[in-house]
Amino acid sequence: MAKKLVIFLLFLLIIILLPNTVLAEDKEKSLYEERLALYKKTAALTEIPWYYIAAVDQYERQIHKDLEPDQLISIRIPPEYWFGVGNASTDIKSIEFFNGIGKDGNGDKKADPENGEDVLFTMASYIKSFGHSEEDFKIALWNYYKRDLTVQTIKNTARVFKKFKAIYLTDRDFPVAINYNYSYRNTWGDRRGFGGNRIHEGTDIFAGYGTPVHSTTYGVVELKGWNLYGGWRVGIRDIFNIYHYYAHLSGFEEGLKVGQIVKPGDVLGSVGSTGYGPPGTSGKFPPHLHYGMYKDNGYSEWSFDPYPYLRKWERMARNKR
């Protein structure tokens, strides 16, 4: 009787929670569709590719901590840029007089920094003032942000959006092939001694030599080669300003190169035991993949615990089978 009651309660819980989960996913997808429509509208008005505009907004969505979950547009242009120094009026002529860059994107005769259409039109117009080429886009970003990593991140995000013709890219994969034997636990923050005392900035996934290593996300290969600690390793920057680090590989997938766009499930290389020495050093520890995640907030980059994400992506990967 008790067993039947537990089963009934679990079934009831699923019935209650499942519609809410589906509703939340539908709401999120609708929000992305509304954003994409605004990006394309702005692109039509300014002749700046929608994926450039989308990439800037995507970047800023990751660096502001106080955004609402349903915030439509996340670009924040500093008031002194928007209005011009000494001005606070949304009147277009006043902004022009004070050399501000704020523009009217929705036709209401005002340039409102709280209005998403005005913000997108203003940013796209700013980019357009430098030209239409990819190099012009790079120069515009540098003049606005004055940070190399920011410029590179936005450019690469634009490339991903362009390739997949979408911004709602939510698929993920587990970093090692789940049809092979593997094991892992939360090792983030553990002590490491090689090269001096330091913390372990990742999760170790133990698997046999040659086990395929997969990209977990959409992104661009930012780094590939040898590292004293990580051996043969690959670094991928995703569309959420997160750097994914795959280390101790036995080798790389043929043709893999820096600048390559990847998606979840793409093979990057295979599990090995390289590292802790000069190029070619191997076998100083059991074969495993060291998987690390690093967040960039526009000023600095730091490691955070990948274990909860790995658990989630493992479930997603198994549900695809």
C-alpha positions as CSV (number, residue, x, y, z in Angstrom):
1,M,0.0,0.0,0.0
2,A,2.8,2.4,0.9
3,K,4.6,1.7,-2.3
4,K,1.5,2.4,-4.4
5,L,0.9,5.7,-2.5
6,V,4.5,6.8,-3.3
7,I,4.1,6.0,-7.0
8,F,0.7,7.8,-7.0
9,L,2.3,10.9,-5.4
10,L,5.2,10.9,-7.8
11,F,2.8,10.6,-10.7
12,L,0.8,13.5,-9.3
13,L,3.9,15.6,-8.9
14,I,4.9,15.1,-12.5
15,I,1.4,16.1,-13.7
16,I,1.6,19.3,-11.7
17,L,5.2,20.3,-12.6
18,L,5.4,19.2,-16.3
19,P,2.9,21.9,-17.6
20,N,4.8,24.6,-15.7
21,T,8.1,23.4,-17.3
22,V,6.7,23.4,-20.8
23,L,5.1,26.8,-20.2
24,A,8.5,28.3,-19.1
25,E,10.2,26.8,-22.1
26,D,7.5,28.3,-24.4
27,K,7.8,31.7,-22.7
28,E,11.6,31.7,-23.1
29,K,11.4,30.7,-26.8
30,S,8.8,33.4,-27.4
31,L,11.2,36.0,-25.8
32,Y,14.0,34.9,-28.1
33,E,11.7,35.1,-31.1
34,E,10.7,38.7,-30.2
35,R,14.3,39.6,-29.8
36,L,15.2,38.2,-33.2
37,A,12.4,40.1,-34.8
38,L,13.7,43.4,-33.3
39,Y,17.3,42.6,-34.5
40,K,16.0,42.0,-38.0
41,K,13.9,45.1,-38.0
42,T,16.9,47.2,-36.9
43,A,19.1,45.5,-39.6
44,A,16.6,46.4,-42.2
45,L,16.7,50.1,-41.1
46,T,20.5,50.4,-40.8
47,E,21.9,47.7,-43.2
48,I,23.9,46.3,-40.3
49,P,23.6,42.5,-40.2
50,W,21.2,41.3,-37.6
51,Y,23.7,38.9,-36.1
52,Y,26.1,41.8,-35.4
53,I,23.4,43.5,-33.4
54,A,22.3,40.3,-31.7
55,A,25.9,39.5,-30.7
56,V,26.3,42.9,-28.9
57,D,23.1,42.5,-27.1
58,Q,24.0,38.9,-26.1
59,Y,27.3,40.0,-24.8
60,E,25.8,42.7,-22.6
61,R,23.2,40.3,-21.3
62,Q,26.0,38.3,-19.7
63,I,27.8,41.2,-18.0
64,H,24.9,43.0,-16.3
65,K,23.8,41.4,-13.0
66,D,20.6,43.3,-12.4
67,L,18.6,42.3,-15.5
68,E,15.1,40.9,-15.2
69,P,14.7,37.3,-16.5
70,D,12.3,38.6,-19.2
71,Q,14.5,41.6,-20.2
72,L,14.0,42.0,-23.9
73,I,17.1,44.1,-24.8
74,S,20.1,44.3,-22.6
75,I,22.4,46.8,-24.2
76,R,23.2,49.7,-21.9
77,I,24.7,52.8,-23.4
78,P,26.3,55.1,-20.8
79,P,24.3,58.3,-20.3
80,E,27.2,60.6,-21.3
81,Y,27.3,58.7,-24.7
82,W,23.6,58.6,-25.2
83,F,22.6,62.2,-24.2
84,G,25.9,64.0,-24.5
85,V,27.7,65.6,-21.6
86,G,25.6,68.0,-19.7
87,N,22.3,66.9,-21.3
88,A,19.4,64.7,-19.9
89,S,16.7,65.3,-22.5
90,T,15.4,62.6,-24.8
91,D,14.7,65.2,-27.4
92,I,16.6,64.3,-30.6
93,K,17.7,67.8,-31.4
94,S,18.9,68.3,-27.9
95,I,20.9,65.1,-28.0
96,E,22.4,66.1,-31.4
97,F,23.3,69.6,-30.0
98,F,25.2,68.0,-27.1
99,N,26.9,65.5,-29.4
100,G,25.1,62.5,-28.0
101,I,24.6,59.3,-30.0
102,G,21.0,58.5,-28.9
103,K,18.6,57.8,-31.8
104,D,14.8,57.4,-32.3
105,G,14.2,53.8,-33.4
106,N,10.4,53.6,-33.1
107,G,9.4,56.9,-34.6
108,D,8.1,58.6,-31.5
109,K,10.4,61.6,-31.9
110,K,12.3,60.7,-28.7
111,A,15.6,58.8,-28.1
112,D,14.8,56.9,-24.9
113,P,17.6,54.7,-23.5
114,E,14.9,52.6,-21.8
115,N,13.3,51.7,-25.1
116,G,14.6,48.6,-26.7
117,E,14.0,49.7,-30.3
118,D,15.8,53.0,-29.7
119,V,18.7,51.3,-28.0
120,L,19.2,48.8,-30.9
121,F,18.8,51.5,-33.5
122,T,21.4,53.7,-31.7
123,M,23.9,50.9,-31.3
124,A,23.5,49.8,-35.0
125,S,23.8,53.4,-36.1
126,Y,27.0,53.7,-34.1
127,I,28.4,50.6,-35.7
128,K,27.3,51.9,-39.1
129,S,29.3,55.1,-38.6
130,F,32.5,53.0,-38.9
131,G,31.4,51.1,-42.1
132,H,29.8,47.8,-43.0
133,S,32.7,45.4,-43.3
134,E,33.7,42.8,-40.7
135,E,36.9,44.9,-40.1
136,D,34.8,48.0,-39.6
137,F,32.7,46.1,-37.1
138,K,35.8,45.1,-35.2
139,I,37.0,48.8,-35.1
140,A,33.6,50.0,-33.9
141,L,33.6,47.4,-31.1
142,W,37.1,48.4,-30.0
143,N,36.3,52.1,-29.9
144,Y,33.2,51.4,-27.8
145,Y,34.5,48.7,-25.4
146,K,38.3,49.2,-25.6
147,R,38.9,45.5,-24.6
148,D,40.4,42.9,-26.9
149,L,38.6,39.9,-25.3
150,T,35.2,41.7,-25.6
151,V,35.8,42.4,-29.2
152,Q,36.8,38.8,-29.9
153,T,33.8,37.4,-28.0
154,I,31.2,39.5,-29.8
155,K,32.7,38.8,-33.2
156,N,32.7,35.1,-32.6
157,T,29.2,35.1,-31.2
158,A,28.1,36.9,-34.4
159,R,29.7,34.2,-36.4
160,V,27.8,31.5,-34.5
161,F,24.5,33.3,-34.9
162,K,25.2,33.7,-38.6
163,K,26.1,30.1,-39.2
164,F,23.1,28.6,-37.4
165,K,20.7,31.4,-38.4
166,A,19.3,31.5,-34.9
167,I,19.9,32.9,-31.4
168,Y,17.8,30.3,-29.5
169,L,20.7,27.8,-29.2
170,T,19.9,25.7,-26.1
171,D,21.2,22.3,-27.0
172,R,24.1,20.9,-24.9
173,D,26.1,17.7,-24.7
174,F,28.2,15.8,-22.2
175,P,32.0,16.3,-22.8
176,V,32.8,12.6,-23.2
177,A,30.9,10.0,-25.3
178,I,28.3,8.5,-23.0
179,N,28.4,5.1,-24.8
180,Y,31.9,4.6,-23.3
181,N,32.7,3.8,-19.7
182,Y,33.5,6.9,-17.6
183,S,33.2,8.1,-14.0
184,Y,33.4,11.5,-12.3
185,R,32.6,13.4,-9.1
186,N,32.8,17.0,-8.0
187,T,36.6,17.8,-7.8
188,W,36.4,21.5,-8.3
189,G,38.3,23.4,-5.6
190,D,40.4,20.3,-4.6
191,R,44.1,21.0,-3.9
192,R,46.7,20.4,-6.6
193,G,50.5,20.4,-5.9
194,F,52.2,20.3,-9.3
195,G,53.7,23.7,-10.1
196,G,52.9,24.9,-6.5
197,N,49.9,24.8,-4.3
198,R,46.7,25.7,-6.2
199,I,43.1,24.8,-6.4
200,H,41.6,22.4,-9.0
201,E,39.7,24.6,-11.5
202,G,37.5,21.9,-13.0
203,T,36.0,18.4,-12.9
204,D,37.9,15.3,-13.8
205,I,36.1,12.8,-15.9
206,F,37.9,9.4,-15.9
207,A,37.7,7.3,-19.0
208,G,39.8,5.1,-21.1
209,Y,42.4,6.3,-23.6
210,G,40.8,7.2,-26.9
211,T,37.3,8.0,-25.5
212,P,35.9,10.7,-27.8
213,V,35.7,14.2,-26.3
214,H,32.8,16.4,-27.4
215,S,32.0,20.0,-27.4
216,T,29.4,20.7,-24.8
217,T,28.1,23.9,-26.4
218,Y,27.9,26.2,-29.4
219,G,31.0,28.4,-29.7
220,V,34.3,29.0,-31.4
221,V,37.7,27.3,-30.8
222,E,39.8,30.0,-29.1
223,L,42.8,28.0,-28.2
224,K,44.5,24.7,-29.2
225,G,47.9,23.3,-28.3
226,W,50.1,22.3,-25.4
227,N,50.0,23.6,-21.8
228,L,52.4,22.7,-19.0
229,Y,49.6,21.7,-16.7
230,G,46.9,20.6,-19.2
231,G,48.9,18.9,-21.8
232,W,47.2,18.9,-25.2
233,R,44.1,21.0,-24.6
234,V,41.4,22.9,-26.4
235,G,39.6,26.1,-25.3
236,I,36.2,27.1,-26.6
237,R,34.4,30.4,-26.0
238,D,30.6,30.0,-26.1
239,I,27.8,32.6,-26.8
240,F,27.3,33.2,-23.0
241,N,30.8,34.6,-22.4
242,I,31.9,31.3,-20.9
243,Y,35.3,29.7,-21.8
244,H,35.2,25.8,-21.8
245,Y,38.6,24.1,-21.2
246,Y,39.3,20.5,-22.2
247,A,42.7,19.2,-21.0
248,H,44.9,16.1,-20.9
249,L,43.8,15.0,-24.4
250,S,45.7,12.3,-26.2
251,G,45.2,14.1,-29.5
252,F,42.9,16.4,-31.5
253,E,40.2,15.6,-34.0
254,E,41.7,15.8,-37.5
255,G,41.1,19.3,-39.0
256,L,40.3,21.0,-35.7
257,K,41.6,24.5,-35.8
258,V,41.5,27.8,-33.9
259,G,38.6,29.9,-35.1
260,Q,36.5,26.9,-36.0
261,I,32.8,27.1,-35.1
262,V,31.5,24.1,-33.1
263,K,28.2,22.8,-31.9
264,P,27.2,20.4,-29.1
265,G,28.4,16.9,-29.9
266,D,31.2,17.9,-32.3
267,V,34.3,15.7,-31.6
268,L,37.3,17.8,-30.4
269,G,39.8,15.0,-29.6
270,S,40.1,12.0,-27.3
271,V,40.8,11.3,-23.6
272,G,44.5,11.0,-22.6
273,S,46.9,11.6,-19.8
274,T,49.1,14.4,-21.2
275,G,50.6,17.2,-19.2
276,Y,52.7,18.0,-16.1
277,G,55.8,18.5,-18.3
278,P,57.2,19.6,-21.6
279,P,55.3,18.9,-24.9
280,G,54.6,15.2,-25.3
281,T,54.7,14.3,-21.6
282,S,52.1,11.6,-20.8
283,G,51.3,8.9,-18.3
284,K,51.9,10.8,-15.0
285,F,48.3,10.1,-14.0
286,P,45.4,7.9,-15.1
287,P,43.7,8.9,-18.3
288,H,40.9,11.5,-17.9
289,L,39.4,14.7,-19.2
290,H,39.9,17.8,-17.2
291,Y,36.8,20.0,-17.9
292,G,36.8,23.6,-16.7
293,M,34.5,26.5,-17.1
294,Y,35.4,30.2,-16.8
295,K,33.0,33.2,-16.8
296,D,33.9,36.6,-18.2
297,N,32.0,39.6,-16.9
298,G,33.6,42.2,-19.2
299,Y,36.4,43.1,-16.8
300,S,37.8,39.8,-15.5
301,E,37.5,36.0,-15.9
302,W,37.2,33.4,-13.1
303,S,36.7,29.7,-12.7
304,F,33.4,28.3,-11.4
305,D,32.2,24.8,-10.6
306,P,31.1,22.9,-13.8
307,Y,29.8,19.8,-11.9
308,P,26.1,20.9,-11.7
309,Y,26.2,21.6,-15.5
310,L,27.8,18.3,-16.2
311,R,25.0,16.5,-14.4
312,K,22.4,18.3,-16.3
313,W,24.1,17.8,-19.7
314,E,24.6,14.1,-19.0
315,R,20.9,13.7,-18.5
316,M,20.2,15.7,-21.7
317,A,22.7,13.5,-23.6
318,R,21.0,10.3,-22.3
319,N,17.6,11.6,-23.2
320,K,18.7,12.0,-26.8
321,R,19.5,8.3,-27.2
